Structure formats: C-alpha cells, structure tokens
C-alpha cells in the first residue's frame, strides 16, 4: 500500500490541475447518482417544487451527469487525456451554468442554486484552461502536458592525472593509461570503448 500511495502522491505533485479536475469529475458523477436516488430531496434543497415530472427530469439529468463525470475522470486518469472529452465536458459545464442561472431567473430554483452554477462555472473554466494546455502540447509535438524531462549532458571524462584523481599521492602518471603512460589500451583518448 505504501508504494501505491507514493505513486499517487507523485502523480498529484506532477499533475495538480488534472488531480483537481479528476476530483471535480468524481463529484459530478456522484451528484448525478444523488439526483437519480433522491431527486425530490435535492429539488427541495435547491428551492424547487418536487413534482413527479420535475423529479423524473432531474433523474434523467443525473444520468447524464454520471456519464459525463465518469467519462471525464476516466480520460483524465489516462497517460494522455483525450482533448475532445475535456473540451466537451467544459461545454457541458458552461451549459449547466446557463441552464441553472435561467432557472433561478425564472424563479424555478431558489438563489441557493447559484452555488451549483458557481461550481459549474469554476469547473468549466478549469476544463478550458486544461484543454488549452493539451492543445498547445499537441501543437508542439508533445502528447502530454507533463514537463519535459531535463536533458543531462554527460561528457566523457578526460584523461585524469593520478595527482588529480588521488590528491596527495604526488604521482603524475595518467590514472587510466598504462603504467608507462603511453596512452594505449581500452581507455585511449579519454573515452570508454
């Protein structure tokens, strides 16, 4: 379990925005489950009249929330998230902001429903930011938003004198050459063959 936790912690460190978006996608899917299981209670909480028609439509919306949230979470957990899934999830969230705001404006929902609109607006904004990052990475020929690994230039060691390799020894012969210092052998020219 420790290795798995370390892997998750490393993933969160390298992908903080993705991790937030995964959490928001899971919240979206779980909210959809709640809308199916208890539509009347949620409608009352949002200040709406829980008629049978409203409960049925709310449950249907919940089904779509499960699908969108689960699809987004699954895509974000892949090595390379699918850009179109991120884009259309953002469009869905932006549409939800408009729909809930209209419902409040028409007094179908109470003003508390604006909290739902604010959540969806924040999620949509983060999704569009992440979609833009994915698009830029693809344009640069990268297929991920992970930072590029830093290239470490490794130079081959040059010939080192015994004095440099072993300070205080006082010897000036080549440490990697032959004992007579002729420079022949497997380490000729400072490179490993």
N, C-alpha and C positions, 0 to 999 in steps of 0.2 A: 504494500500500500504506500510506502514511503516513496518508492521510485515513481509511482503513478502521480502522487501529489507533487513531487518535484517537477515532473513533466508538465503538469497543469500550471504550476507556478511560473515556469519558464515561458509557457505559451502566453499566459496573461501578461507577462512582462514585455514580450516582443509584440503582442497584438492587443494593446489596451482598448482601442476603438472597436475592434472585432469582438472582444470579450463583452464590452458594453452592449453591442448590438445583438450578440447571442442572448444575453440576459433579457433584453427588450423583446426579442422574438419569442423566447420561452414565456414571458409574461403575457404576450399577445395570445399565444396558443392556450395558456391556462385560463385567461379571461374568456376565450371562446368556449372552453369547457364549462365554465361557470354560467355563461349565457344559455347554454343548452340545458344544463342541470337545474338551474334556478332562475329562469327568466323573470318571473314575477317579482322576486325579491330584488333583483338588480334594477328592474324598471322602477320600482318604488324608490330605491336608493337614488336613482337619477331624477326623481321628481316627475315620473311619467305615470300615466294611468295604465295598469297592467290588464288590459283587455285580452281576451283569448287571441285575437288577431295580432295584437302587438307582441304578445308572448311568443306566438308562432314565428313571426318575422324576426324577432330578436334572437330566437334559437337558430334560425337559418343564417343570420349574420354571424352567430357564434361558430357555426360550422365552417364558414369561410375564414374566420379568424384563426381557427385551428390549422387549416390548410396553409394559409399564408405564413403564420408564425412558425410552423414546423418546417415548411419548405425553406424559409429564410435561415432558420437555425441550422438545418442540415447543410445548406450551401455554405454558410459562414464557417462551419467546422471542417470543411474540406481544405486541403492544402492550398488550392486556388479557388476562391469563391466565384460563382458564376455571376458575371456583371449584370446580366439581364434580370436575374432573380432579385438582386439588390436594388436595381432601378425600379422594377415594378412593385416591389414591396414599399419603396418610398412613395410611389404614385398612390398606392392603396392607402397609405397613412395620410398623405395630403388630402386625398378624397374624403377620408374619415373626418378630418378636421372641418372641411366644408360642410359635410352632412350633419355633424353634431352641432356645429355653430348655427346652421339653419334651423335645426330642431329647437335650439334654445331661443333663437329669434322669433320663431313661431309659437313659442311657449308650449311646445310638446314635451320638452325636458326642462328641468329646473336649472338654475345657474350653476349648480354643482357639476353638471355635465361638462362645463367648460374646463374642468380639471382633466377630463378624458381627452378633450380637444387639445389641451396643452401638452399632455403626454404624447399624443399622436403627432403634434407639430414638432416636438423635440426629436422624436424618433425619425420622422421624415427628414428633418434637417441633417441628422447624423447619417442616415442612409444615403442622402445625396452627396454628402462630403466623402463618404467611403466609396461610393460609386465613381466619383470623380477621380479618386486616388487609383482605383482599379483601372479606369480608362487611361490615365496618364502612364501607369506602369505598362499597360499593353502597348501604348504608343512608343514607349522606349524599348520595346522588345523584351520586357520582363513580364512574367506571367504571375507575379505575386507582388504584394506591397511590402514584403519583408525587406529590411535594409540589405543592401548588397554587402556580402562579406568583404572585409578589408583585405586587400591583397598584401601579403607579406613578401617583401623582396628578400629572397635568400641569395646571398652571394656566396660563392665558393671561397673557402678560406685560402688566403695567400700563404706563401711559404713563411713559416714562423721559425725564428731562430730559437735555439734552446734557451738563450737568455730571456727572450720574450715569453716563451712558454713556461719556463721554470725560473722565475726571478730568483736571484741569489745563487744560481748554480755556477755562474761565471763562464759557462761554455758558450761558444759562438757557432757551433755546428748547427746545421739545419735539423730541426727536431723530426721532420718527416722524411728527410732524404736518407740516403745510405750513410753509414758511419764515416765514409771517406769524403762525404759532401759532394759527390759528383752529380747528384740530382736524378739518377736513373732509378727506375723501379716503378711500382704501382702509383706513386703519388707525384709523378713528374709534372711539373708545371703548376702545382697547386690545385689540381683537380683530382677527384676520385674517378678512377676508370672502372 
